[in-house]
């Protein structure tokens, strides 16, 4: 098995600037692994502020951008894990999520988290066939 770290425009630079010890996207053994992706604007590299639906939409757009940089797409996603700071956001997140995965949705987990040291309320990670 060969591991390939994918350079993702905007996002990889953002991760490095924050000094995070992780790769945004990695290909291995026919799969693409995308790290938990916060609501980052893929043009400016800035965090998207707003309510949870706005942040969810931005996270999913960023996730799509990462997948495409790795040569795959949302249609090839097999597993998604959503991390949110409030379990009460579940229904609002689902409303946005359903627009991105309306047909043959992937397996998914929803994980409420207590807190993290950044100013956003959601991160989304996934595994896709590459």
N, C-alpha and C positions, 0 to 999 in steps of 0.2 A: 504494500500500500504506500502510495506517495502522497504526501501532504503538500498542497499548494496554497500559499497565502495570497489572497486577491487584494490588489490595490483598488480601493473604491474611491472615486473622485469625491471630494469634499469630506466624506465621513472618515476616511483613514487619516487625513490631516487633522481632523477634529480630535480623534482618539489620541493621536501622538501629542497634540498640543496640551491635552489634559493630563498627559503622562500616564495613561492607563496601560497596564501590561496585558493587552489583548489585541487580537486581530479582528477587524470588522467582518471579514468573510474568509472562509477557508473551504477549499475543495479537497475531498478525500474519498477514495473508493466509490466514485459515482454519485456522491452526495455533496451538497453545498450547505454549510453551516453558517448562519448569520447570527452574530452576537446580539444581545438585547439592544434594541434600537430605540432611543428616545425620540421625542418630537423635534427633529432637527430639520430646518429648511435646507434642502439640497442645492439651493442656489447660493444662499448667503452663508451657510454654515452656522447660523444662529439658532438658538432654541426658539421654538414656536410657543408663544404664550397663549393662554385662553382657557376656555372651559374644557372638560374632559373629551367632548366630542371633537373639538378643534385639535387637541393634542393627539387623540387617537388617529384622526385622519392624517396628521403630519407624520406620526410614527409609521403608519402603513405606507405612506408615500415614500418615506425613507427606506423602509424594508424593501419595497419594490425596486427602488434605485439600486440597493445593494445586490439584490438577486440578479438584476439585469447586468450589473458590472461583472458578476460571476458567470454570466452566460446562461442564466435560467430565468424563470418568471414565477409570478404568483400561482399560475396554473399548475406548476410542478411542486408546490409546497405540500409536504406530507405531514408535518407536525408544526404547530404553533404553540408558543407559551407566552401568555400575557401577564405582565407584572403591573399591578396597580396599587396605589397607596390607600385606596378605599374600596372595600368590597361593595359599597353602595353605588359605585360607578358601573357595575356589571351590565345593567340594561342599556345605559347610554353607550358604553363601549360596543355592545352587541349590535346596536343600530348602525353604527359606522362600519364595523367589521363585516356585517352581512352584505354591504355594498361591494366589498372587495372579494369576498368568498361566497358568492350567491349560488354557484353550481359546484357540486361535488366538493364541499369544503373539507379541509384537512382535519386530522385529529387535532385536539386542542386542550390546553390546560389554562385555567385562570388562577393566578396566584396573588392573593393580597399580601402586600409587604408592609411592614411597620413604618419604615422611612428609609431614605437614602440621602446622601449629601449633595444632591443636585436640585435645581428648581424646576422640576416637572413631576407629573403624576403618573406616567405610564412609560413602560418599555416593552417592546415586543421582539421576541426572537423566533427563529424558525429553522427547520431543516427542509431542504428541497432536493429533488432528484436533479442532478447536474448534467 
